[in-house]
């Protein structure tokens, strides 16, 4: 899965960044490696925030369900993936 992770990271770089405390954007390379090693077909991003982790998972071929306490964040994340 290294090729798929590299392509997913390239796509994440184009993802619109929301700068706020708690953003996982800088963790994307590490998360891509972990998700690539874990495998599977579906994932839940229960605290999606900006949606960058959901987007990364989707770019890696996962079926993603995202949610957040802030409904607008969840709606925004779901529409982006």
Residue pairs with C-beta under 8 A, 6 or more apart in sequence:
1 36
1 37
1 39
1 60
2 36
4 36
4 60
4 61
5 32
5 33
5 35
5 36
5 60
7 59
8 32
8 56
8 59
8 60
9 28
9 29
9 32
9 56
11 55
11 59
12 25
12 28
12 32
12 52
12 55
12 56
12 59
15 25
15 51
15 52
15 55
15 80
17 23
17 25
17 50
17 52
18 49
18 50
20 49
20 50
22 49
23 49
23 50
23 52
24 31
24 49
24 50
24 52
24 53
25 50
25 52
28 52
28 53
28 56
31 53
31 56
32 56
32 60
35 43
35 56
35 57
35 60
35 62
36 60
40 62
41 61
41 62
41 63
42 62
42 63
42 64
42 65
43 57
43 62
43 63
43 64
43 65
44 64
44 65
44 66
44 67
45 51
45 53
45 54
45 57
45 64
45 65
45 66
45 67
45 77
46 67
47 67
47 68
47 69
48 54
48 66
48 67
48 68
48 73
48 74
48 77
49 68
49 73
49 77
50 73
50 77
51 66
51 73
51 76
51 77
51 78
51 80
51 81
54 64
54 66
54 77
54 78
54 80
54 81
55 77
55 80
55 81
57 64
57 81
58 64
58 81
64 81
66 74
66 77
66 78
66 81
67 74
68 74
68 77
